[in-house]
Amino acid sequence: MAYIDAHGRPTDDPAAAVHGEITEFNGQGKPRRRTRFFLDDNALPWLPVSEPAFLLWVLAALTGVWLVVGVILGLV
């Protein structure tokens, strides 16, 4: 396994890795499969708040819509 942190330095900590490569070996010790990964930490430029805050507002709005529909249909 090869992990690279956000500053481009090699690291042994998987939690600090933002990209790297994981190599799986077969029974004879030969590389069988290589998997490369990266974590993209880009913010949405049109979003004035953080993504978790935005998703929380979306959840609240959908819950509100669900309650309004329930009241209209007489289910709540």
Buried (B, 14 or more C-beta within 10 A) or exposed (E): EBBBBEEEEEBEEEEEBBBBEEEEEEEEEEEEEEEEEEEEEEEEEEEEEEEEEEEEEEEEEEEEEEEEEEEEEEEE
